[in-house]
Amino acid sequence: MQIDILTLFPEMFPGVLGSSIIGRAVRNGLVRVETHNIRDYAANKHKKTDDYPFGGGNGLVMMAQPIYDCMRAVLRGQSARRILLSPRGKPLTPALARDLARELRLALLCGHYEGVDERVMDIVDEEICIGDYVLTGGELPAMVLIDCVLRFVPGVLGCGLCAEEESFSDGLLEYPQYTRPADFRGKKVPEILLNGNHAHIKAWRRAQAVKKTEAARPGLVSDITLTKLEKRFMQEMEDGE
Ligand SMILES: C[S@@+](CC[C@H](N)C(=O)[O-])C[C@H]1O[C@@H](n2cnc3c(N)ncnc32)[C@H](O)[C@@H]1O
């Protein structure tokens, strides 16, 4: 997969793209990520990339010309799914990330200031939002999207099914996880995780996931069906409270 990032701030990316799991995916050639500085394509003398909004209003708007020319130079007539990171875009969900992970090439356009000239919409395929809040620029959203998408690219995560077993993947948040030691300063790991009964562990985890989700995100758990064993664990949790 190839990912091109069109940005005014390419210096923000190397840390994220060079570290941890994403860094390893890049080094292993599973993904090639390139940043392109939109300012290099500004056709005016002072390399200006933004200007005041017509009609008045706060802040500055990124001009269409440098973005058009940057996109054209980067893609050179080749196809890519062209995405503008934007608070008014469709939400980034696991389903969307999985879909994006199947693409051969993504071109991510990062807005800044008050956003981009509306005519830029003619050269993007879609707008994607990473959450209902506003950040100063599209660089962090692009990093979030890349991280989220690459988790679905085969080979990026050590274990094949990890991305499918995380919070949200089955409509629930994740159950509590524990690692060694089994007794940390008197706080003991739940006995059920130590007894090797995998059917019980699976049911306990699902019951825990339902409970966590009900508490943190009640809207996510409207039509969950529980097995008899899961119901039993739910009941035990309620009795223990
Ligand atoms: C300050 S924001 C512009 C906000 C815009 N004036 C509005 O009200 O929707 C600057 C840029 O940050 C990026 N951005 C900010 N919040 C975002 C979010 N939640 N998701 C995706 N991109 C975001 C976009 O690229 C946007 O063009």
The ligand as an SDF file (V2000), in Angstrom:
LIG
                    3D

 27 29  0  0  0  0  0  0  0  0999 V2000
   -9.4380   24.1700   12.6320 C   0  0  0  0  0  0  0  0  0  0  0  0
   -9.8660   22.8980   11.5330 S   0  0  0  0  0  0  0  0  0  0  0  0
  -11.0730   23.6880   10.5360 C   0  0  0  0  0  0  0  0  0  0  0  0
  -12.4250   23.5760   11.1240 C   0  0  0  0  0  0  0  0  0  0  0  0
  -13.4930   24.1230   10.2050 C   0  0  0  0  0  0  0  0  0  0  0  0
  -13.4480   25.5430   10.1650 N   0  0  0  0  0  0  0  0  0  0  0  0
  -14.8370   23.6680   10.7300 C   0  0  0  0  0  0  0  0  0  0  0  0
  -15.4730   24.3890   11.5060 O   0  0  0  0  0  0  0  0  0  0  0  0
  -15.2580   22.5480   10.3950 O   0  0  0  0  0  0  0  0  0  0  0  0
   -8.4990   22.7900   10.4820 C   0  0  0  0  0  0  0  0  0  0  0  0
   -8.3110   21.4540    9.8070 C   0  0  0  0  0  0  0  0  0  0  0  0
   -8.0730   20.4690   10.8040 O   0  0  0  0  0  0  0  0  0  0  0  0
   -8.5390   19.2040   10.3550 C   0  0  0  0  0  0  0  0  0  0  0  0
   -9.4450   18.6840   11.3950 N   0  0  0  0  0  0  0  0  0  0  0  0
   -9.7900   19.2890   12.5400 C   0  0  0  0  0  0  0  0  0  0  0  0
  -10.5920   18.5270   13.2930 N   0  0  0  0  0  0  0  0  0  0  0  0
  -10.7510   17.3730   12.6150 C   0  0  0  0  0  0  0  0  0  0  0  0
  -11.4670   16.1770   12.8710 C   0  0  0  0  0  0  0  0  0  0  0  0
  -12.2000   16.0120   13.9720 N   0  0  0  0  0  0  0  0  0  0  0  0
  -11.3970   15.1790   11.9590 N   0  0  0  0  0  0  0  0  0  0  0  0
  -10.6770   15.3270   10.8340 C   0  0  0  0  0  0  0  0  0  0  0  0
   -9.9890   16.4470   10.5280 N   0  0  0  0  0  0  0  0  0  0  0  0
  -10.0200   17.4620   11.3980 C   0  0  0  0  0  0  0  0  0  0  0  0
   -9.1870   19.4270    9.0050 C   0  0  0  0  0  0  0  0  0  0  0  0
   -8.2620   19.0610    8.0010 O   0  0  0  0  0  0  0  0  0  0  0  0
   -9.4480   20.9100    8.9990 C   0  0  0  0  0  0  0  0  0  0  0  0
   -9.4480   21.4370    7.6910 O   0  0  0  0  0  0  0  0  0  0  0  0
  1  2  1  0
  2  3  1  0
  2 10  1  0
  3  4  1  0
  4  5  1  0
  5  6  1  0
  5  7  1  0
  7  8  2  0
  7  9  1  0
 10 11  1  0
 11 12  1  0
 11 26  1  0
 12 13  1  0
 13 14  1  0
 13 24  1  0
 14 15  1  0
 14 23  1  0
 15 16  2  0
 16 17  1  0
 17 18  1  0
 17 23  2  0
 18 19  1  0
 18 20  2  0
 20 21  1  0
 21 22  2  0
 22 23  1  0
 24 25  1  0
 24 26  1  0
 26 27  1  0
M  CHG  2   2   1   9  -1
M  END
$$$$
